[in-house]
Amino acid sequence: MKIQRLMLAVLAVCGTSAALAQSSVTIYGRVNTTVERQKSGDETKTGLFNNASRIGFMGTEDLGGGLKAGFVLESGFNSDDGSSDSRGFFARQSEVNLSGNFGMVRLGRWTAPSYFATADYISMHNHDTGSSSDAFYAYVMNDAYTNSNGVSYKTPTFGGFNLEVGTGLYEKNPKYGTKNVYDVAANYDNGGLGLGAGYSKLDQSYQYALRGSYNFGGSFILGAYVQRSKDWGFDGGSVLVGAGTRTTYRLSGAYMLGANEFHLNVGRAGKMKNVADSSAMQYTLGYNYNLSKRTKVYGYYTKVSNKAGASYMTGTSGDDFSSFAVGIRHNF
């Protein structure tokens, strides 16, 4: 009996090894936590805060003839208390894809490519996370459900240019809204120059944005984007029917000196057409020190100044928001 059990165990291990050899799987993630002194209106608090920590699994299988199958499963968690993402275990990303000389077809859930083509490039210092994240970008795909049920096609890259077009199907299910969502992203990279454009539409709401950035030999990076949106709320992730159009601008710069990074980021949200005194400004000054290629310690000060009719980051019209923060970010 012992010999039989041993033989079965060996066969199981061999079978597992054979299965694993068929594809390449990578485990990756980020743990990013800050200690902050925040002020919202007249209320002040000190706390420990998560900055979009996550763990993910990605893999590919070579099917031959240039065709590959792949997947990405990514889960968010709260690094301050260890709890999981309330939206679902793989709510950050859950996709399967096929790629080849024709480009890539993706099915599942992911962050809108239009965001990565524009705003993500400009929020450099803390990867657009936490209290210093972009308070003004109208992320039309940001609802807990509109990132879901995605179908997209991404072209191959020609001369530094690629395009991705996708939709999110609401499937006649009320929890996914009442309309399909649509998203388009274009990117162009040539040396230090980077250009991007994005468009998203959800029922009567939409956004379109243009981005430009330039890397001056790795020591200085300058970037900016401009976005036009319609009927999108102060929290950046929900419809505000009747608010009308609004234009947002953001400019950022980073200077690298050895292990040191110095960051400055300034953004302005223009007045919503049908909401009085709804403009706002955001300023962030940050410093990062690279302990290694994977680990940084950092600090920043950020402030959002709201006009009387605006409630960015606070939820209360006219209240301002600010935070002093120090943190550690480790990628694996």
Helices and strands as residue ranges (DSSP letters): H 2-21, E 24-40, E 43-50, E 54-64, E 67-76, E 93-100, E 103-109, H 113-117, H 119-122, G 130-132, E 150-154, E 161-168, G 174-176, E 181-190, E 193-202, E 205-216, E 220-230, E 245-257, E 260-269, E 280-290, E 295-306, E 321-331
